[in-house]
């Protein structure tokens, strides 16, 4: 029975993994910076020497897209340096396999069809650049699996869904961008997909397949569509108004189209990809 280390366990994904860990046979250990500073290579190696594991799920990241513009060194430390350290650890601890979480922000977001893993990258802003550099550190390693996800939300932490619910309590009018299109990802679904992959590999049902994979929920929507659905599910009477992204300026330009093709992770690992509306309803039911 494999042991699994979760780094960055206090974030949305890490907490969802912790929530459903008892559904799987593997032994999970959860650390955040207080228990293990993964930006420190010697500390990371010392931890793994004392606590051997077969899998590491790297959920640690600097995820504030706008904030990364004013804190580029911190973003680089978390988004690039941790994957670099994990790669170095794999050279010493040769039974360890890494599952690293990345983002749709690395894509160009201009193609008129769902994005495939081999489509060109063109990161916009510090956050996306540092995440891509983190990928680059691990890409091509035979024991590293990289998962790009998008629009992550959860019952935990700060995210768009919870923010909109809070705003609906405070405002009668909500102005939301309609010309940025993608797919939300319920962090519990992503957690389950990752943990099922580990379980299937651990039980020799499938072989570990390294490389780059997309994962989000299925379907397509804009931020406006997502907000309207949140409003419907909670019975909110706020007036949701569509606006163009140019009316909502920020420090970073976001991809206009980030719908991802998930066929590769489905074919290679047999992962299930729930529809975004159904997952959103499950999350909101847990919230309220």
Secondary structure by P-SEA (a helix, b strand, c coil): cbbbbbcccccaaaaaaaaacccccbbbbbbcccccccccaaaaaaaaaacccccccccccccaaaaaaacaaaaaacccaaaaaaaaaaaacccbbbbbbbcccccccccccccccccbbbbccaaaaaaaaaaaaccccccbbbbbbccccccccccaaaaaaaaaacccbbbbbccbbbbbbcaaaaaaaaaaaaaaaaaccccccbbbbbbcccccccaaaaaaaaaaaaccccbbbbbccccccccccccccccccaaaaaaacccccccaaaaaaaaaaaac
